[in-house]
Amino acid sequence: MGLGVGLLLIAVGAVLTWAVTTTESGLDVNAVGVILMAVGFVGLVLSTVLWSSWWGPAYFSSRPRARLRTKHRRGA
């Protein structure tokens, strides 16, 4: 689940919780909305945590990166 799916689940859950006013026998639409919002929030948090950082997934890769070489001045 990515960021987009998490945000989509939160939006659909919010609509079901606060905008839909129908009553069904055996199905609580408000409870379904709250569950969708909770699942979307957990997915959103897990997606950002497992993304490793805001710099992207390749920031903490195990491959060594090229280092910037500096000239060393001798004797000065």
C-alpha positions, 0 to 999 in steps of 0.5 A: 500500500502506497501513499496514494492508497492510504490517502484514498482510504482515509478520504473514502472512510471520512465520506462514509463516516461524516457524509453518508446518512443512510441506515442499513440493517446489519451494516453500520456505515459509520463503523465501516468509515472509521475502519477504512480511515484507521487502515488508511492511516496505518498504511500511510504511516507504514508507507512513510516509515518503510520508505526509509526517509523523505529523500527516497528509498535509495538514500540509505542503500548499501552500495557505496557512494562516490566520495568527493576528492579534495586536494591536500596541501602539503607543507602549508 
